[in-house]
Amino acid sequence: MKVLVPVKRVVDYNVKVRVKSDGTGVDIANVKMSMNPFDEIAVEEAVRLKEKGVVTEVVAVSCGVAQCQETLRTAMAIGADRGILVECADELQPLAVAKLLKALVDQEQPGLVILGKQAIDDDCNQTGQMLAALADLPQATFASKVEVSADAAVVTREVDGGLETVRVSLPAVVTTDLRLNEPRYVTLPNIMKAKKKPLTTVKPADLGVDVAPRIKTLKVSEPPKRGAGVKVADVAALVEKLKNEAKVI
């Protein structure tokens, strides 16, 4: 079985982002970039399935600028067998990415697509669901446990009331949640081996996909600064402030 794992290049989660002075977006100049943490979990899960003998090949895919090759090399250092970069300098919104992935699904015919439930830069949580709809595949989102057999996957997913277990026939789309696994530490020997693994570059036009943005960002602004806390003398003063100032009761 072949597994397709889309990975996204995002601002590293340890970096405090700053909004551009003109409000057009986030300043990413000279900022550390890394693989989206949820996608890293997806790569780890795909590699674990390969180590169990359920999966024969893990293919990492990234859509974006040329520097996304670094993200793919990281995925291959974790254990992916090869990488595909859909190189595009334009802004790629979730629908465009889903269309590109759908074209690659048609091309590669994977038995399973595993990707992060959302990216930490836009928090859209849309690509996996859109891909499942476009490719007409069953989906299991927010997976905290995945068990794969020859023709089906049993996925435990996190819902508001607790856990829900679903069974989907393969091929299928699975999006990973934070508690699915803990990605392994990438060692230097594996980083060196990843440099020799095959990486193919294609353009959106090669896949016959129109990636023109459908949504326009009007303005990006930082959230208002949180006000300083105050001490109150007693419970009555606390209730008075909650009622008249905060207006929450």
Number of C-alpha atoms within 10 A of each C-alpha: 18 19 26 28 28 27 28 25 23 20 20 17 15 8 10 8 15 12 14 14 11 10 14 13 15 17 14 14 6 6 13 12 18 17 22 22 22 24 27 27 24 31 31 22 22 30 25 16 20 19 12 10 10 17 20 14 19 26 24 28 26 24 26 19 16 14 12 24 23 15 24 27 25 23 31 28 22 22 26 25 18 20 25 21 24 25 18 16 10 11 11 18 17 20 20 22 24 23 22 24 29 22 20 17 18 10 10 13 16 20 19 25 28 26 30 29 24 22 21 18 15 10 9 12 17 16 24 27 21 19 25 20 15 14 17 13 17 16 22 24 23 21 27 19 17 20 12 17 12 11 11 16 21 17 22 20 23 17 11 6 6 7 12 13 14 15 16 18 18 19 21 20 26 28 25 28 23 16 14 19 16 11 18 11 8 14 10 10 9 15 17 12 13 23 14 11 14 12 19 11 14 13 15 18 12 9 16 11 16 11 20 12 13 10 7 6 8 8 9 14 14 11 6 6 6 6 6 5 6 6 7 11 7 8 9 10 12 13 15 13 15 13 12 10 10 10 9 9 10
